[in-house]
Amino acid sequence: MGCQRRANHDLHGERNPPAAGGQNLKGFAVADVQFSGGETITIRGLRIIQQPAQKAYVALPQERSQDGRYFPILTTQDTRLKDALQAAVLQAWSRDNDDQTNLL
């Protein structure tokens, strides 16, 4: 999957198989983000969430502490980056879902 943005980053990612367990958790994704200076970071543990009768969204990685609370592993204040990341992951997820539906 590729998603090019002229602002300052280029996104490439992949959708992993659907997650077992929670009904709202539809799967996991990995994304490579390449910035205009050539630096690349890989983000693992992105979660695709879709609650009944709502649009799907991408949640950034988080970890559960020993006391059961969750805390973010990665955060960003750059809404352009977050929006582009979500769009790229959901586009791949949607495409994969369409491909599997066509196999039925």
Secondary structure, DSSP 4 states (H G I P E B T S, - for coil): -EEE-SSSEEEEEEEPPPPSS-SSEEEEEEEEEEETTS-EEEEEEEEEE--TTS--EEEPPEEE-TTS-EEES-----HHHHHHHHHHHHHHHHHHHHHHHHH-
